[in-house]
Amino acid sequence: MSEHHKCLIIGSGPAGYTAAIYAARANLHPVMYVGLQPGGQLTTTTEVENFPGYPAGISGPNMMEELRQQAARFGTDIRSGLATQVDFSAQPHKITVDETVELTADAVIIATGATAKWLGLPSEARLNGAGVSACAVCDGFFYRGQEVAIVGAGDTAAEEALYLANLARKVTMIVRKGELKASKIMQQRVLDNPRIEVLFDTVTDEILGQHAVEGVRVKHVLTHETREIPLTGFFVAIGHEPNSRIFQAYLQHDERGYLQTLPGTSKTNIAGVFACGDVQDSTYRQAVTAAGTGCMAALDAERYLAGLGN
């Protein structure tokens, strides 16, 4: 016999924990499964300075721990485990955790986030959080007046390069092919910016530095020539992948896999299933916006459950 809950939250991070805080205070007795990375992407961020309420800044892991404690304080049942299968074809919704634990829930809040795509270099993983970042808006401020590089060719990479150019002394943009994939207007803005140097037909060979980023070695894909560029920040902007695979058979999503919600709400196309945070946000991807949609999801779930008489 499966375990039944009024409100189940899948995933943690700012969206999941905020949803838990609101749901617990509304006496929905939420159960949360935190997934493979409790706290989400912010646990890999060394310093958070743009979240309201932290004038001196706070480390990502510490911020997530405070949010976890706040959710637990109001009675959220926080559990380890990864949702591995769902069945949203009928009420109550069915969820399998770690391929063995069977659950049902009247309301399900999905807060599984998104995962940044990386180049796959050992030095990239080793220096992640020590000069390597996948979010220029989050971490660009720390490189004011310094030299940085960014990898990518699309609109996101162009936008982040322009953002960094307002802060850094110089931005080197590393582009694998002979042209940018960004929209024409974004391409022009990048090429016209005197602080941005675009290296076409170029790939990252190695990120240099033992304990922090000190430079990058790049390789020309046609000539195979390499050169080293001194810098202190290395940004990766080759995209994110929403953690939505197990939901896609039931929930509407875009071509990249981001779950689609009714505008102005967290409601999906399935009654009683709500999505919040980066799993449904391909535009902003910030902790504060994730937290806002987590609040929305809990309020939407509360109203939905009230309509069921729960």
C-alpha positions, -999 to +999 in steps of 0.1 A: +000+000+000+014+034-010+019+063+014-005+092+008+002+129+013-018+160+008+011+180-006+043+166-021+072+188-031+098+173-055+131+190-054+147+216-032+165+249-038+150+284-034+118+274-052+112+241-033+121+255+001+099+286-003+070+264-014+076+243+016+076+273+040+043+286+026+027+251+024+037+242+059+024+275+073-009+268+055-012+234+073-008+214+041+017+191+059+041+191+030+066+162+024+097+172+004+121+150-014+153+169-019+168+151-049+204+144-058+216+179-050+199+192-018+197+230-022+201+229-059+225+250-080+232+275-053+251+249-033+279+253-059+279+292-055+305+306-031+289+339-024+254+353-030+252+391-028+220+398-048+194+380-027+173+406-006+179+405+031+216+396+031+234+430+031+268+414+038+261+385+014+260+348+022+275+317+008+251+296-013+254+265+009+247+285+040+217+302+024+202+269+014+208+255+049+189+285+064+161+279+040+160+242+049+159+251+086+131+275+080+110+250+061+116+224+088+107+248+116+071+250+102+068+213+100+079+203+065+089+166+064+122+169+045+134+135+032+164+123+011+154+107-021+150+112-059+117+110-077+123+084-105+088+080-120+054+096-119+019+089-131-002+120-134-030+102-154-055+102-125-060+115-090-044+110-067-011+115-085+014+086-082+051+092-075+080+067-072+110+076-052+144+059-057+126+034-079+111+016-048+091+039-026+055+043-038+036+075-029+004+092-038-004+129-034-034+152-040-011+182-049+024+179-064+048+208-066+077+203-090+109+223-081+135+201-097+154+230-112+178+229-141+214+218-146+240+239-163+258+224-192+295+222-188+325+217-211+336+186-192+371+196-184+386+183-151+400+218-145+365+232-149+351+209-122+381+215-099+378+253-101+340+255-101+333+282-075+369+294-075+367+315-107+346+291-128+308+300-130+278+293-151+260+325-141+274+359-151+246+378-135+252+359-102+290+362-101+301+389-125+303+416-098+332+398-082+353+404-113+349+442-116+379+457-133+394+423-141+398+402-172+374+373-178+364+348-205+330+334-215+323+303-236+292+303-258+277+316-291+240+320-285+218+348-272+225+339-236+262+340-241+259+373-259+238+388-232+261+376-204+292+389-224+276+423-226+267+422-189+303+413-180+316+440-202+299+465-180+320+452-150+352+436-163+381+454-179+381+429-208+359+400-219+372+373-241+344+354-258+354+319-270+333+306-299+338+272-314+325+280-349+332+308-373+301+328-363+278+336-334+245+319-332+229+348-314+203+370-330+217+396-354+211+425-331+229+407-302+258+398-325+262+434-335+262+446-299+289+421-290+311+429-320+307+467-315+316+465-278+353+476-274+357+456-242+347+423-259+372+403-280+356+374-299+378+344-307+361+325-335+370+288-344+384+285-309+378+260-281+389+258-245+419+235-240+425+240-203+415+263-175+447+273-157+453+277-120+457+254-089+434+270-063+417+297-084+414+306-121+446+323-133+441+319-171+428+298-199+446+279-227+426+280-260+431+261-292+422+272-327+402+244-343+416+249-378+453+255-371+455+236-337+476+264-324+473+271-287+478+302-266+474+312-230+453+341-219+457+355-183+424+361-165+406+356-132+371+346-142+358+319-166+321+317-174+303+289-192+272+299-212+264+269-234+229+264-220+210+247-192+190+215-192+158+215-171+154+185-148+120+176-162+125+143-181+103+121-159+074+146-162+074+152-199+050+124-208+023+142-188+032+179-187+034+204-215+069+216-221+088+235-247+113+221-272+141+224-246+121+206-219+111+235-197+077+228-182+050+252-193+027+269-168-004+289-172+008+326-175+007+343-141+004+310-122+024+279-114-004+256-128+006+230-154-018+213-178-026+187-152-049+197-123-031+195-090+004+196-105+024+228-101+059+238-113+082+265-099+118+276-102+142+269-130+124+238-142+099+262-158+120+293-161+144+296-191+146+334-189+156+346-155+171+317-136+177+336-104+173+326-068+149+354-060+126+346-090+127+309-081+116+318-046+088+339-059+074+311-081+078+287-051+055+310-032+030+310-061+031+272-063+022+268-026-006+293-028-019+277-060-017+243-043-035+256-012-064+269-033-066+237-053-068+216-022-094+238-007-115+233-038-112+195-032-124+200+003-090+191+018 
